[in-house]
Amino acid sequence: MITADDIKAYIDTAGADFSDIDFDSAIQIAYRRFRDLTGAENIDETDPTVKKALILFAITELAGQVNLYWRGRENAEIIRTRDVAQEIERLLKIKSKPAMRFVPL
């Protein structure tokens, strides 16, 4: 199972800004999204690719609260959740058109 520390290590910054409750919620959603997307009932958490995909799912949930995967442009910051979604698809060897879209639950 991925942990809050896994996610904190991955994003390096802003980890301290989130509570464990925020991380736990993002982790639960990450597992649900993984299962929904892949149809897998059992998740091989020892597979580094699966673990990274789960972390990216969780990060996507937290992205609205931190400038994650962003690019700045003249006083504007754009969170590129589509890039995160495409990385998840690449890791899981899933091709969808367009890239999957995340909708707040």
DRENPAVEX-185558 format. One record per residue: residue number from 1; residue in three letters; chain; x negated, y negated, z of N, C-alpha, C, CB in turn. Coordinates in steps of 0.02 Angstrom, whole numbers. Glycine has a CB too. Layout:
<nodes>
NUM,Ala,A,X,Y,Z,X,Y,Z,X,Y,Z,X,Y,Z
...
</nodes>
This chain:
<nodes>
1,Met,A,-43,59,0,0,0,0,-44,-62,0,48,0,61
2,Ile,A,-26,-112,-40,-63,-174,-37,-45,-211,26,-50,-218,-100
3,Thr,A,-90,-252,49,-79,-289,112,-86,-363,100,-129,-266,166
4,Ala,A,-68,-401,150,-77,-474,146,-150,-491,135,-50,-508,209
5,Asp,A,-195,-453,166,-267,-466,157,-289,-455,85,-307,-422,204
6,Asp,A,-261,-405,51,-277,-394,-20,-259,-455,-62,-239,-332,-47
7,Ile,A,-200,-482,-48,-177,-540,-86,-220,-601,-69,-102,-554,-72
8,Lys,A,-233,-611,-4,-276,-667,17,-344,-664,-17,-284,-668,93
9,Ala,A,-373,-605,-20,-438,-597,-51,-435,-613,-126,-464,-526,-41
10,Tyr,A,-380,-596,-158,-374,-607,-229,-367,-681,-246,-315,-568,-257
11,Ile,A,-328,-717,-209,-317,-787,-227,-367,-834,-194,-247,-807,-207
12,Asp,A,-406,-810,-146,-459,-849,-115,-436,-913,-80,-509,-868,-167
13,Thr,A,-392,-949,-110,-369,-1011,-79,-295,-1005,-65,-384,-1072,-124
14,Ala,A,-272,-1045,-21,-201,-1050,-3,-176,-991,38,-160,-1056,-65
15,Gly,A,-216,-938,45,-194,-881,84,-176,-901,155,-248,-829,86
16,Ala,A,-213,-949,182,-201,-970,250,-136,-1010,256,-259,-1013,275
17,Asp,A,-110,-1034,199,-49,-1073,201,14,-1031,206,-45,-1116,139
18,Phe,A,8,-966,199,66,-922,200,68,-882,264,65,-875,140
19,Ser,A,129,-868,287,137,-826,346,138,-753,324,203,-844,384
20,Asp,A,130,-709,371,134,-638,356,204,-620,330,117,-595,417
21,Ile,A,254,-656,353,323,-644,328,327,-660,253,374,-687,368
22,Asp,A,294,-715,232,293,-733,161,260,-677,121,256,-799,150
23,Phe,A,203,-652,146,168,-599,111,208,-535,110,100,-586,144
24,Asp,A,239,-517,166,279,-455,169,337,-458,119,306,-443,240
25,Ser,A,369,-515,115,423,-523,67,398,-516,-5,458,-591,77
26,Ala,A,343,-548,-21,314,-544,-88,293,-473,-105,253,-592,-95
27,Ile,A,267,-437,-56,245,-367,-66,306,-323,-81,207,-341,-5
28,Gln,A,359,-331,-42,420,-291,-54,448,-304,-123,473,-307,-1
29,Ile,A,449,-366,-144,474,-382,-211,427,-354,-264,480,-459,-220
30,Ala,A,361,-356,-251,312,-329,-299,325,-255,-312,241,-339,-274
31,Tyr,A,336,-216,-259,349,-145,-267,415,-133,-303,351,-111,-198
32,Arg,A,465,-173,-287,530,-165,-321,523,-181,-396,583,-210,-289
33,Arg,A,489,-235,-412,479,-253,-482,439,-200,-519,444,-321,-488
34,Phe,A,387,-173,-487,347,-120,-517,391,-60,-534,289,-99,-471
35,Arg,A,431,-38,-485,475,19,-495,526,6,-550,510,38,-430
36,Asp,A,555,-55,-549,604,-72,-600,573,-73,-669,636,-140,-585
37,Leu,A,514,-100,-675,481,-107,-740,457,-40,-767,423,-154,-735
38,Thr,A,428,1,-724,398,64,-747,444,124,-741,335,78,-708
39,Gly,A,496,119,-700,539,176,-688,508,228,-642,558,207,-754
40,Ala,A,450,212,-614,415,259,-571,448,262,-502,341,240,-564
41,Glu,A,458,323,-477,483,330,-409,425,331,-360,525,394,-402
42,Asn,A,370,362,-380,310,365,-339,257,320,-371,284,438,-331
43,Ile,A,225,281,-329,174,234,-353,106,258,-330,188,161,-329
44,Asp,A,59,268,-377,-9,289,-360,-49,229,-337,-43,324,-422
45,Glu,A,-46,216,-273,-79,157,-244,-155,163,-243,-53,145,-175
46,Thr,A,-181,222,-258,-254,230,-260,-283,208,-327,-273,303,-246
47,Asp,A,-240,201,-377,-262,179,-444,-276,104,-441,-208,196,-498
48,Pro,A,-338,83,-455,-354,11,-451,-312,-32,-499,-428,1,-467
49,Thr,A,-293,-6,-555,-252,-43,-603,-182,-55,-574,-247,-6,-670
50,Val,A,-154,-4,-544,-88,-10,-513,-92,-60,-455,-63,59,-488
51,Lys,A,-144,-55,-415,-152,-100,-358,-156,-172,-381,-214,-81,-317
52,Lys,A,-196,-185,-434,-201,-253,-459,-135,-277,-486,-256,-258,-514
53,Ala,A,-98,-234,-521,-32,-254,-547,14,-272,-489,-1,-197,-589
54,Leu,A,14,-233,-435,55,-248,-377,35,-315,-346,49,-193,-324
55,Ile,A,-30,-327,-341,-54,-391,-314,-30,-449,-358,-131,-391,-309
56,Leu,A,-35,-440,-424,-13,-493,-469,63,-505,-465,-32,-476,-541
57,Phe,A,101,-451,-457,173,-460,-446,185,-502,-383,209,-391,-439
58,Ala,A,150,-486,-329,158,-523,-266,136,-595,-274,118,-489,-210
59,Ile,A,81,-606,-309,56,-674,-320,107,-714,-360,-11,-672,-357
60,Thr,A,139,-682,-408,189,-717,-447,245,-742,-402,217,-671,-502
61,Glu,A,263,-703,-352,314,-725,-305,292,-785,-265,332,-668,-258
62,Leu,A,227,-790,-250,201,-845,-210,180,-905,-253,141,-821,-170
63,Ala,A,177,-896,-318,150,-947,-363,187,-1014,-359,151,-922,-434
64,Gly,A,250,-1012,-345,288,-1074,-341,266,-1119,-284,360,-1060,-335
65,Gln,A,230,-1090,-236,210,-1127,-176,136,-1147,-178,223,-1086,-115
66,Val,A,101,-1127,-229,29,-1142,-234,11,-1150,-307,-14,-1087,-199
67,Asn,A,-39,-1190,-321,-61,-1199,-390,-103,-1139,-410,-102,-1265,-398
68,Leu,A,-70,-1089,-434,-102,-1026,-451,-95,-1015,-526,-71,-968,-411
69,Tyr,A,-149,-996,-557,-148,-989,-630,-121,-1052,-662,-106,-927,-651
70,Trp,A,-151,-1109,-644,-124,-1171,-669,-174,-1205,-715,-107,-1217,-611
71,Arg,A,-149,-1251,-753,-192,-1295,-792,-165,-1366,-783,-193,-1274,-869
72,Gly,A,-210,-1412,-776,-190,-1481,-766,-188,-1518,-832,-237,-1516,-717
73,Arg,A,-143,-1565,-837,-138,-1605,-897,-108,-1672,-879,-95,-1568,-952
74,Glu,A,-148,-1724,-880,-126,-1792,-867,-71,-1796,-813,-100,-1822,-931
75,Asn,A,-92,-1790,-752,-46,-1796,-695,8,-1742,-693,-14,-1863,-695
76,Ala,A,-2,-1687,-728,47,-1633,-726,10,-1567,-714,87,-1630,-793
77,Glu,A,40,-1525,-676,13,-1458,-664,65,-1408,-685,-7,-1448,-589
78,Ile,A,44,-1359,-724,89,-1309,-750,68,-1241,-722,90,-1308,-827
79,Ile,A,112,-1209,-686,98,-1141,-662,112,-1093,-719,141,-1123,-599
80,Arg,A,62,-1055,-737,67,-1012,-796,88,-941,-776,0,-1010,-834
81,Thr,A,148,-934,-750,171,-868,-730,175,-821,-790,238,-872,-695
82,Arg,A,185,-848,-849,186,-806,-909,119,-771,-917,204,-847,-972
83,Asp,A,63,-807,-904,-3,-776,-908,-10,-721,-857,-57,-829,-899
84,Val,A,17,-731,-798,15,-679,-746,55,-619,-770,43,-705,-678
85,Ala,A,115,-631,-798,157,-577,-822,122,-538,-878,224,-604,-848
86,Gln,A,88,-574,-923,53,-540,-977,-5,-498,-951,27,-592,-1028
87,Glu,A,-39,-522,-899,-93,-483,-869,-66,-419,-838,-131,-524,-816
88,Ile,A,-8,-424,-805,23,-364,-776,40,-315,-832,88,-382,-737
89,Glu,A,69,-340,-887,87,-297,-943,25,-264,-973,124,-337,-997
90,Arg,A,-31,-302,-978,-92,-274,-1005,-118,-219,-959,-145,-329,-1013
91,Leu,A,-117,-231,-894,-142,-181,-846,-101,-117,-850,-139,-209,-776
92,Leu,A,-36,-124,-858,8,-66,-858,20,-38,-928,74,-84,-827
93,Lys,A,-13,-69,-978,-6,-48,-1048,67,-49,-1070,-36,23,-1057
94,Ile,A,101,-103,-1052,171,-113,-1070,173,-171,-1119,215,-126,-1007
95,Lys,A,210,-163,-1172,218,-217,-1220,292,-235,-1223,191,-197,-1290
96,Ser,A,306,-297,-1207,374,-321,-1213,372,-387,-1251,409,-329,-1143
97,Lys,A,424,-401,-1285,428,-464,-1322,493,-497,-1306,422,-452,-1399
98,Pro,A,491,-557,-1280,433,-593,-1256,408,-563,-1192,448,-666,-1247
99,Ala,A,356,-592,-1164,330,-567,-1100,387,-568,-1049,269,-611,-1075
100,Met,A,385,-521,-1002,439,-518,-953,446,-585,-919,426,-462,-901
101,Arg,A,506,-599,-898,519,-662,-865,537,-648,-793,576,-700,-900
102,Phe,A,512,-692,-749,527,-684,-678,581,-733,-659,463,-696,-636
103,Val,A,631,-708,-626,687,-749,-604,689,-742,-528,755,-728,-637
104,Pro,A,693,-798,-492,696,-792,-419,754,-747,-399,704,-861,-386
105,Leu,A,741,-705,-349,794,-658,-326,833,-688,-269,763,-591,-305
</nodes>
